[in-house]
Amino acid sequence: MIEDIPLSHILIVSTLIFFIGVYGFLTRKNMITMLISVELVLNAVNINFVAINRYLYPERLEGHFFALFVIGIAAAEAAVAIAIFINLYRNIRSIDVDEVTEMKY
């Protein structure tokens, strides 16, 4: 199980996922791709919460509860973002970041 995997391996995977998400957010122009990148960052945080909780305090569940809280926040964030994307697409027929100037002011 998870006890057989060293904590450093889990943190390396989580760090890779985090930086892939940051890279995707900073380099992409499509808002949906940017949203997926933010979700990758949040999933990396969840992996850290669960792994560190499992190794430091295996009898307690605080890390799992924090991860569930982050999942709930991510779901709400995704719902609001998708609603904004749909509204932008209906108005200007594009969801590229460079073409969206309507919401700046």
LOVOBA-633545 format. One record per residue: chain; residue in three letters; residue number from 0; x, y negated, z negated of N, C-alpha, C in turn. Coordinates in Angstrom, 1 decimal. Example, Ala and Ser with C-alpha at 12.3 -4.5 7.8 and 13.67 -1.06 7.14 Angstrom:
REM LOVOBA-633545
<r c="A" r="ALA" k="0" n_x="13.2" n_y="5.7" n_z="-7.8" ca_x="12.3" ca_y="4.5" ca_z="-7.8" c_x="13.2" c_y="3.3" c_z="-7.8"/>
<r c="A" r="SER" k="1" n_x="12.8" n_y="2.2" n_z="-7.1" ca_x="13.7" ca_y="1.1" ca_z="-7.1" c_x="12.9" c_y="0.0" c_z="-7.9"/>
This chain:
REM LOVOBA-633545
<r c="A" r="MET" k="0" n_x="0.8" n_y="1.2" n_z="0.0" ca_x="0.0" ca_y="0.0" ca_z="0.0" c_x="0.9" c_y="-1.2" c_z="0.0"/>
<r c="A" r="ILE" k="1" n_x="0.3" n_y="-2.3" n_z="-0.5" ca_x="1.1" ca_y="-3.6" ca_z="-0.5" c_x="2.2" c_y="-3.6" c_z="-1.4"/>
<r c="A" r="GLU" k="2" n_x="2.2" n_y="-2.7" n_z="-2.4" ca_x="3.4" ca_y="-2.7" ca_z="-3.4" c_x="4.6" c_y="-2.2" c_z="-2.7"/>
<r c="A" r="ASP" k="3" n_x="4.5" n_y="-1.4" n_z="-1.6" ca_x="5.6" ca_y="-0.9" ca_z="-0.8" c_x="6.3" c_y="-1.9" c_z="0.1"/>
<r c="A" r="ILE" k="4" n_x="5.6" n_y="-3.0" n_z="0.4" ca_x="6.1" ca_y="-4.0" ca_z="1.3" c_x="6.7" c_y="-5.1" c_z="0.4"/>
<r c="A" r="PRO" k="5" n_x="8.0" n_y="-5.4" n_z="0.7" ca_x="8.6" ca_y="-6.5" ca_z="-0.1" c_x="7.9" c_y="-7.8" c_z="0.2"/>
<r c="A" r="LEU" k="6" n_x="7.9" n_y="-8.7" n_z="-0.9" ca_x="7.3" ca_y="-10.0" ca_z="-0.8" c_x="7.9" c_y="-10.8" c_z="0.3"/>
<r c="A" r="SER" k="7" n_x="9.2" n_y="-10.7" n_z="0.5" ca_x="9.9" ca_y="-11.5" ca_z="1.5" c_x="9.4" c_y="-11.2" c_z="2.9"/>
<r c="A" r="HIS" k="8" n_x="9.1" n_y="-10.0" n_z="3.2" ca_x="8.5" ca_y="-9.6" ca_z="4.5" c_x="7.2" c_y="-10.3" c_z="4.7"/>
<r c="A" r="ILE" k="9" n_x="6.3" n_y="-10.3" n_z="3.7" ca_x="5.0" ca_y="-10.9" ca_z="3.9" c_x="5.2" c_y="-12.4" c_z="4.0"/>
<r c="A" r="LEU" k="10" n_x="6.1" n_y="-13.0" n_z="3.3" ca_x="6.3" ca_y="-14.4" ca_z="3.4" c_x="6.9" c_y="-14.8" c_z="4.8"/>
<r c="A" r="ILE" k="11" n_x="7.7" n_y="-14.0" n_z="5.3" ca_x="8.3" ca_y="-14.2" ca_z="6.7" c_x="7.2" c_y="-14.2" c_z="7.7"/>
<r c="A" r="VAL" k="12" n_x="6.3" n_y="-13.2" n_z="7.6" ca_x="5.2" ca_y="-13.2" ca_z="8.6" c_x="4.2" c_y="-14.4" c_z="8.4"/>
<r c="A" r="SER" k="13" n_x="4.0" n_y="-14.7" n_z="7.2" ca_x="3.1" ca_y="-15.9" ca_z="6.9" c_x="3.8" c_y="-17.2" c_z="7.4"/>
<r c="A" r="THR" k="14" n_x="5.1" n_y="-17.3" n_z="7.2" ca_x="5.8" ca_y="-18.5" ca_z="7.7" c_x="5.8" c_y="-18.6" c_z="9.3"/>
<r c="A" r="LEU" k="15" n_x="5.9" n_y="-17.4" n_z="9.9" ca_x="5.8" ca_y="-17.4" ca_z="11.4" c_x="4.5" c_y="-17.8" c_z="11.9"/>
<r c="A" r="ILE" k="16" n_x="3.4" n_y="-17.3" n_z="11.2" ca_x="2.0" ca_y="-17.7" ca_z="11.6" c_x="1.8" c_y="-19.1" c_z="11.4"/>
<r c="A" r="PHE" k="17" n_x="2.3" n_y="-19.7" n_z="10.3" ca_x="2.2" ca_y="-21.1" ca_z="9.9" c_x="2.8" c_y="-22.0" c_z="11.0"/>
<r c="A" r="PHE" k="18" n_x="4.1" n_y="-21.6" n_z="11.4" ca_x="4.7" ca_y="-22.5" ca_z="12.3" c_x="4.2" c_y="-22.3" c_z="13.8"/>
<r c="A" r="ILE" k="19" n_x="3.7" n_y="-21.1" n_z="14.1" ca_x="3.0" ca_y="-21.0" ca_z="15.4" c_x="1.8" c_y="-21.9" c_z="15.4"/>
<r c="A" r="GLY" k="20" n_x="1.1" n_y="-21.9" n_z="14.3" ca_x="-0.1" ca_y="-22.8" ca_z="14.3" c_x="0.3" c_y="-24.3" c_z="14.4"/>
<r c="A" r="VAL" k="21" n_x="1.3" n_y="-24.7" n_z="13.7" ca_x="1.8" ca_y="-26.1" ca_z="13.7" c_x="2.2" c_y="-26.4" c_z="15.1"/>
<r c="A" r="TYR" k="22" n_x="3.0" n_y="-25.6" n_z="15.7" ca_x="3.5" ca_y="-25.8" ca_z="17.1" c_x="2.3" c_y="-25.9" c_z="18.1"/>
<r c="A" r="GLY" k="23" n_x="1.3" n_y="-25.0" n_z="17.9" ca_x="0.2" ca_y="-25.0" ca_z="18.8" c_x="-0.6" c_y="-26.3" c_z="18.6"/>
<r c="A" r="PHE" k="24" n_x="-0.7" n_y="-26.8" n_z="17.4" ca_x="-1.5" ca_y="-28.0" ca_z="17.2" c_x="-0.8" c_y="-29.2" c_z="17.7"/>
<r c="A" r="LEU" k="25" n_x="0.5" n_y="-29.3" n_z="17.6" ca_x="1.3" ca_y="-30.5" ca_z="18.1" c_x="1.5" c_y="-30.5" c_z="19.6"/>
<r c="A" r="THR" k="26" n_x="1.5" n_y="-29.4" n_z="20.3" ca_x="1.8" ca_y="-29.3" ca_z="21.7" c_x="0.6" c_y="-29.2" c_z="22.6"/>
<r c="A" r="ARG" k="27" n_x="-0.5" n_y="-28.8" n_z="22.2" ca_x="-1.6" ca_y="-28.6" ca_z="23.0" c_x="-2.5" c_y="-29.8" c_z="23.2"/>
<r c="A" r="LYS" k="28" n_x="-3.1" n_y="-29.9" n_z="24.3" ca_x="-4.0" ca_y="-31.0" ca_z="24.6" c_x="-5.5" c_y="-30.7" c_z="24.5"/>
<r c="A" r="ASN" k="29" n_x="-5.8" n_y="-29.4" n_z="24.5" ca_x="-7.2" ca_y="-28.9" ca_z="24.5" c_x="-7.6" c_y="-28.8" c_z="23.0"/>
<r c="A" r="MET" k="30" n_x="-8.8" n_y="-29.4" n_z="22.7" ca_x="-9.2" ca_y="-29.4" ca_z="21.3" c_x="-9.5" c_y="-28.1" c_z="20.8"/>
<r c="A" r="ILE" k="31" n_x="-10.0" n_y="-27.2" n_z="21.6" ca_x="-10.3" ca_y="-25.8" ca_z="21.1" c_x="-9.0" c_y="-25.1" c_z="20.7"/>
<r c="A" r="THR" k="32" n_x="-8.0" n_y="-25.2" n_z="21.5" ca_x="-6.7" ca_y="-24.6" ca_z="21.1" c_x="-6.2" c_y="-25.3" c_z="19.9"/>
<r c="A" r="MET" k="33" n_x="-6.4" n_y="-26.5" n_z="19.7" ca_x="-5.9" ca_y="-27.2" ca_z="18.5" c_x="-6.7" c_y="-26.7" c_z="17.2"/>
<r c="A" r="LEU" k="34" n_x="-8.0" n_y="-26.4" n_z="17.4" ca_x="-8.8" ca_y="-25.8" ca_z="16.3" c_x="-8.3" c_y="-24.4" c_z="16.0"/>
<r c="A" r="ILE" k="35" n_x="-8.0" n_y="-23.6" n_z="17.0" ca_x="-7.4" ca_y="-22.3" ca_z="16.7" c_x="-6.1" c_y="-22.4" c_z="16.0"/>
<r c="A" r="SER" k="36" n_x="-5.3" n_y="-23.4" n_z="16.3" ca_x="-4.0" ca_y="-23.5" ca_z="15.7" c_x="-4.2" c_y="-23.9" c_z="14.2"/>
<r c="A" r="VAL" k="37" n_x="-5.2" n_y="-24.7" n_z="13.9" ca_x="-5.5" ca_y="-25.1" ca_z="12.5" c_x="-5.9" c_y="-23.8" c_z="11.7"/>
<r c="A" r="GLU" k="38" n_x="-6.7" n_y="-23.0" n_z="12.4" ca_x="-7.2" ca_y="-21.8" ca_z="11.8" c_x="-6.0" c_y="-20.8" c_z="11.5"/>
<r c="A" r="LEU" k="39" n_x="-5.0" n_y="-20.8" n_z="12.4" ca_x="-3.8" ca_y="-20.0" ca_z="12.1" c_x="-3.0" c_y="-20.5" c_z="10.9"/>
<r c="A" r="VAL" k="40" n_x="-3.0" n_y="-21.8" n_z="10.7" ca_x="-2.3" ca_y="-22.4" ca_z="9.5" c_x="-3.1" c_y="-22.0" c_z="8.3"/>
<r c="A" r="LEU" k="41" n_x="-4.4" n_y="-22.1" n_z="8.3" ca_x="-5.2" ca_y="-21.7" ca_z="7.1" c_x="-5.0" c_y="-20.3" c_z="6.8"/>
<r c="A" r="ASN" k="42" n_x="-5.0" n_y="-19.4" n_z="7.8" ca_x="-4.8" ca_y="-18.0" ca_z="7.6" c_x="-3.4" c_y="-17.7" c_z="7.0"/>
<r c="A" r="ALA" k="43" n_x="-2.4" n_y="-18.4" n_z="7.4" ca_x="-1.1" ca_y="-18.3" ca_z="6.8" c_x="-1.1" c_y="-18.6" c_z="5.3"/>
<r c="A" r="VAL" k="44" n_x="-1.8" n_y="-19.7" n_z="5.0" ca_x="-2.0" ca_y="-20.1" ca_z="3.6" c_x="-2.7" c_y="-19.0" c_z="2.8"/>
<r c="A" r="ASN" k="45" n_x="-3.7" n_y="-18.4" n_z="3.4" ca_x="-4.5" ca_y="-17.3" ca_z="2.7" c_x="-3.6" c_y="-16.1" c_z="2.5"/>
<r c="A" r="ILE" k="46" n_x="-2.7" n_y="-15.8" n_z="3.4" ca_x="-1.8" ca_y="-14.7" ca_z="3.2" c_x="-0.9" c_y="-15.0" c_z="2.1"/>
<r c="A" r="ASN" k="47" n_x="-0.4" n_y="-16.2" n_z="2.0" ca_x="0.5" ca_y="-16.6" ca_z="0.8" c_x="-0.3" c_y="-16.5" c_z="-0.5"/>
<r c="A" r="PHE" k="48" n_x="-1.5" n_y="-17.0" n_z="-0.5" ca_x="-2.3" ca_y="-16.9" ca_z="-1.8" c_x="-2.4" c_y="-15.4" c_z="-2.3"/>
<r c="A" r="VAL" k="49" n_x="-2.8" n_y="-14.6" n_z="-1.4" ca_x="-3.1" ca_y="-13.2" ca_z="-1.7" c_x="-1.8" c_y="-12.4" c_z="-2.1"/>
<r c="A" r="ALA" k="50" n_x="-0.7" n_y="-12.6" n_z="-1.3" ca_x="0.5" ca_y="-11.9" ca_z="-1.5" c_x="1.2" c_y="-12.4" c_z="-2.8"/>
<r c="A" r="ILE" k="51" n_x="1.3" n_y="-13.6" n_z="-3.1" ca_x="1.9" ca_y="-14.1" ca_z="-4.3" c_x="1.1" c_y="-13.7" c_z="-5.5"/>
<r c="A" r="ASN" k="52" n_x="-0.2" n_y="-13.8" n_z="-5.4" ca_x="-1.1" ca_y="-13.4" ca_z="-6.5" c_x="-0.9" c_y="-11.9" c_z="-6.8"/>
<r c="A" r="ARG" k="53" n_x="-0.8" n_y="-11.1" n_z="-5.7" ca_x="-0.6" ca_y="-9.6" ca_z="-5.9" c_x="0.7" c_y="-9.3" c_z="-6.6"/>
<r c="A" r="TYR" k="54" n_x="1.8" n_y="-10.0" n_z="-6.2" ca_x="3.1" ca_y="-9.7" ca_z="-6.8" c_x="3.3" c_y="-10.3" c_z="-8.2"/>
<r c="A" r="LEU" k="55" n_x="2.8" n_y="-11.5" n_z="-8.4" ca_x="3.0" ca_y="-12.1" ca_z="-9.7" c_x="2.0" c_y="-11.7" c_z="-10.8"/>
<r c="A" r="TYR" k="56" n_x="0.7" n_y="-11.7" n_z="-10.4" ca_x="-0.4" ca_y="-11.3" ca_z="-11.4" c_x="-1.3" c_y="-10.3" c_z="-10.8"/>
<r c="A" r="PRO" k="57" n_x="-0.9" n_y="-9.0" n_z="-10.7" ca_x="-1.7" ca_y="-8.0" ca_z="-10.0" c_x="-3.0" c_y="-7.7" c_z="-10.7"/>
<r c="A" r="GLU" k="58" n_x="-3.1" n_y="-8.0" n_z="-12.0" ca_x="-4.4" ca_y="-7.8" ca_z="-12.7" c_x="-5.4" c_y="-8.9" c_z="-12.6"/>
<r c="A" r="ARG" k="59" n_x="-5.0" n_y="-10.0" n_z="-12.0" ca_x="-5.9" ca_y="-11.2" ca_z="-11.9" c_x="-6.2" c_y="-11.4" c_z="-10.4"/>
<r c="A" r="LEU" k="60" n_x="-7.3" n_y="-12.2" n_z="-10.2" ca_x="-7.8" ca_y="-12.4" ca_z="-8.8" c_x="-7.8" c_y="-13.8" c_z="-8.4"/>
<r c="A" r="GLU" k="61" n_x="-7.0" n_y="-14.7" n_z="-9.0" ca_x="-7.1" ca_y="-16.1" ca_z="-8.7" c_x="-6.7" c_y="-16.4" c_z="-7.2"/>
<r c="A" r="GLY" k="62" n_x="-5.7" n_y="-15.7" n_z="-6.7" ca_x="-5.3" ca_y="-15.9" ca_z="-5.4" c_x="-6.3" c_y="-15.5" c_z="-4.4"/>
<r c="A" r="HIS" k="63" n_x="-7.1" n_y="-14.4" n_z="-4.7" ca_x="-8.1" ca_y="-14.0" ca_z="-3.8" c_x="-9.3" c_y="-15.0" c_z="-3.8"/>
<r c="A" r="PHE" k="64" n_x="-9.6" n_y="-15.6" n_z="-4.9" ca_x="-10.7" ca_y="-16.6" ca_z="-5.0" c_x="-10.3" c_y="-17.8" c_z="-4.2"/>
<r c="A" r="PHE" k="65" n_x="-9.0" n_y="-18.2" n_z="-4.4" ca_x="-8.5" ca_y="-19.4" ca_z="-3.6" c_x="-8.6" c_y="-19.1" c_z="-2.1"/>
<r c="A" r="ALA" k="66" n_x="-8.3" n_y="-17.9" n_z="-1.7" ca_x="-8.3" ca_y="-17.5" ca_z="-0.3" c_x="-9.8" c_y="-17.5" c_z="0.2"/>
<r c="A" r="LEU" k="67" n_x="-10.7" n_y="-17.1" n_z="-0.6" ca_x="-12.1" ca_y="-17.1" ca_z="-0.2" c_x="-12.6" c_y="-18.6" c_z="-0.1"/>
<r c="A" r="PHE" k="68" n_x="-12.1" n_y="-19.4" n_z="-1.0" ca_x="-12.5" ca_y="-20.8" ca_z="-0.9" c_x="-11.9" c_y="-21.5" c_z="0.4"/>
<r c="A" r="VAL" k="69" n_x="-10.7" n_y="-21.1" n_z="0.7" ca_x="-10.1" ca_y="-21.7" ca_z="2.0" c_x="-10.9" c_y="-21.1" c_z="3.2"/>
<r c="A" r="ILE" k="70" n_x="-11.3" n_y="-19.9" n_z="3.2" ca_x="-12.1" ca_y="-19.3" ca_z="4.3" c_x="-13.4" c_y="-20.0" c_z="4.4"/>
<r c="A" r="GLY" k="71" n_x="-14.1" n_y="-20.4" n_z="3.3" ca_x="-15.3" ca_y="-21.1" ca_z="3.4" c_x="-15.1" c_y="-22.5" c_z="3.9"/>
<r c="A" r="ILE" k="72" n_x="-14.0" n_y="-23.2" n_z="3.5" ca_x="-13.7" ca_y="-24.5" ca_z="4.0" c_x="-13.4" c_y="-24.4" c_z="5.5"/>
<r c="A" r="ALA" k="73" n_x="-12.7" n_y="-23.4" n_z="5.9" ca_x="-12.3" ca_y="-23.2" ca_z="7.3" c_x="-13.6" c_y="-23.0" c_z="8.2"/>
<r c="A" r="ALA" k="74" n_x="-14.5" n_y="-22.2" n_z="7.7" ca_x="-15.8" ca_y="-22.0" ca_z="8.4" c_x="-16.5" c_y="-23.3" c_z="8.6"/>
<r c="A" r="ALA" k="75" n_x="-16.6" n_y="-24.1" n_z="7.5" ca_x="-17.3" ca_y="-25.4" ca_z="7.6" c_x="-16.6" c_y="-26.3" c_z="8.6"/>
<r c="A" r="GLU" k="76" n_x="-15.3" n_y="-26.3" n_z="8.5" ca_x="-14.5" ca_y="-27.2" ca_z="9.4" c_x="-14.7" c_y="-26.8" c_z="10.9"/>
<r c="A" r="ALA" k="77" n_x="-14.7" n_y="-25.5" n_z="11.1" ca_x="-14.9" ca_y="-25.0" ca_z="12.5" c_x="-16.3" c_y="-25.3" c_z="13.0"/>
<r c="A" r="ALA" k="78" n_x="-17.3" n_y="-25.2" n_z="12.2" ca_x="-18.7" ca_y="-25.5" ca_z="12.6" c_x="-18.8" c_y="-27.0" c_z="13.0"/>
<r c="A" r="VAL" k="79" n_x="-18.2" n_y="-27.9" n_z="12.1" ca_x="-18.3" ca_y="-29.3" ca_z="12.4" c_x="-17.5" c_y="-29.6" c_z="13.7"/>
<r c="A" r="ALA" k="80" n_x="-16.3" n_y="-29.0" n_z="13.8" ca_x="-15.4" ca_y="-29.3" ca_z="15.0" c_x="-16.1" c_y="-28.8" c_z="16.3"/>
<r c="A" r="ILE" k="81" n_x="-16.7" n_y="-27.7" n_z="16.3" ca_x="-17.4" ca_y="-27.2" ca_z="17.5" c_x="-18.6" c_y="-28.1" c_z="17.8"/>
<r c="A" r="ALA" k="82" n_x="-19.3" n_y="-28.6" n_z="16.8" ca_x="-20.4" ca_y="-29.5" ca_z="17.1" c_x="-19.9" c_y="-30.8" c_z="17.7"/>
<r c="A" r="ILE" k="83" n_x="-18.7" n_y="-31.3" n_z="17.3" ca_x="-18.1" ca_y="-32.5" ca_z="17.9" c_x="-17.7" c_y="-32.2" c_z="19.3"/>
<r c="A" r="PHE" k="84" n_x="-17.1" n_y="-31.0" n_z="19.5" ca_x="-16.6" ca_y="-30.6" ca_z="20.9" c_x="-17.8" c_y="-30.5" c_z="21.9"/>
<r c="A" r="ILE" k="85" n_x="-18.9" n_y="-30.0" n_z="21.4" ca_x="-20.1" ca_y="-29.9" ca_z="22.3" c_x="-20.6" c_y="-31.2" c_z="22.6"/>
<r c="A" r="ASN" k="86" n_x="-20.7" n_y="-32.1" n_z="21.6" ca_x="-21.1" ca_y="-33.5" ca_z="21.9" c_x="-20.2" c_y="-34.2" c_z="22.8"/>
<r c="A" r="LEU" k="87" n_x="-18.9" n_y="-34.1" n_z="22.6" ca_x="-18.0" ca_y="-34.7" ca_z="23.5" c_x="-18.1" c_y="-34.2" c_z="25.0"/>
<r c="A" r="TYR" k="88" n_x="-18.3" n_y="-32.9" n_z="25.1" ca_x="-18.4" ca_y="-32.3" ca_z="26.4" c_x="-19.6" c_y="-32.8" c_z="27.1"/>
<r c="A" r="ARG" k="89" n_x="-20.7" n_y="-32.9" n_z="26.4" ca_x="-22.0" ca_y="-33.4" ca_z="27.0" c_x="-21.8" c_y="-34.9" c_z="27.4"/>
<r c="A" r="ASN" k="90" n_x="-21.1" n_y="-35.7" n_z="26.7" ca_x="-21.0" ca_y="-37.1" ca_z="27.1" c_x="-19.9" c_y="-37.4" c_z="28.1"/>
<r c="A" r="ILE" k="91" n_x="-18.7" n_y="-36.8" n_z="28.0" ca_x="-17.7" ca_y="-37.1" ca_z="28.9" c_x="-17.2" c_y="-36.0" c_z="29.8"/>
<r c="A" r="ARG" k="92" n_x="-17.7" n_y="-34.8" n_z="29.7" ca_x="-17.4" ca_y="-33.6" ca_z="30.5" c_x="-15.9" c_y="-33.2" c_z="30.3"/>
<r c="A" r="SER" k="93" n_x="-15.4" n_y="-33.4" n_z="29.2" ca_x="-14.0" ca_y="-33.0" ca_z="28.9" c_x="-13.8" c_y="-32.9" c_z="27.4"/>
<r c="A" r="ILE" k="94" n_x="-12.8" n_y="-32.0" n_z="27.1" ca_x="-12.5" ca_y="-31.9" ca_z="25.7" c_x="-10.9" c_y="-32.0" c_z="25.5"/>
<r c="A" r="ASP" k="95" n_x="-10.3" n_y="-32.6" n_z="26.5" ca_x="-8.9" ca_y="-32.8" ca_z="26.4" c_x="-8.6" c_y="-34.0" c_z="25.5"/>
<r c="A" r="VAL" k="96" n_x="-7.6" n_y="-34.0" n_z="24.7" ca_x="-7.3" ca_y="-35.0" ca_z="23.8" c_x="-7.0" c_y="-36.4" c_z="24.5"/>
<r c="A" r="ASP" k="97" n_x="-6.3" n_y="-36.3" n_z="25.6" ca_x="-5.9" ca_y="-37.5" ca_z="26.3" c_x="-7.1" c_y="-38.3" c_z="26.9"/>
<r c="A" r="GLU" k="98" n_x="-8.2" n_y="-37.6" n_z="27.2" ca_x="-9.3" ca_y="-38.2" ca_z="27.9" c_x="-10.4" c_y="-38.6" c_z="26.9"/>
<r c="A" r="VAL" k="99" n_x="-10.2" n_y="-38.3" n_z="25.7" ca_x="-11.2" ca_y="-38.7" ca_z="24.7" c_x="-10.8" c_y="-40.0" c_z="24.1"/>
<r c="A" r="THR" k="100" n_x="-11.5" n_y="-41.1" n_z="24.5" ca_x="-11.3" ca_y="-42.4" ca_z="23.9" c_x="-12.5" c_y="-43.0" c_z="23.2"/>
<r c="A" r="GLU" k="101" n_x="-13.6" n_y="-42.2" n_z="23.3" ca_x="-14.9" ca_y="-42.7" ca_z="22.8" c_x="-14.9" c_y="-42.8" c_z="21.3"/>
<r c="A" r="MET" k="102" n_x="-14.2" n_y="-41.9" n_z="20.6" ca_x="-14.3" ca_y="-41.9" ca_z="19.1" c_x="-13.2" c_y="-42.7" c_z="18.4"/>
<r c="A" r="LYS" k="103" n_x="-12.3" n_y="-43.4" n_z="19.2" ca_x="-11.2" ca_y="-44.1" ca_z="18.6" c_x="-11.7" c_y="-45.3" c_z="17.8"/>
<r c="A" r="TYR" k="104" n_x="-12.8" n_y="-46.0" n_z="18.2" ca_x="-13.2" ca_y="-47.2" ca_z="17.5" c_x="-14.5" c_y="-47.1" c_z="16.8"/>
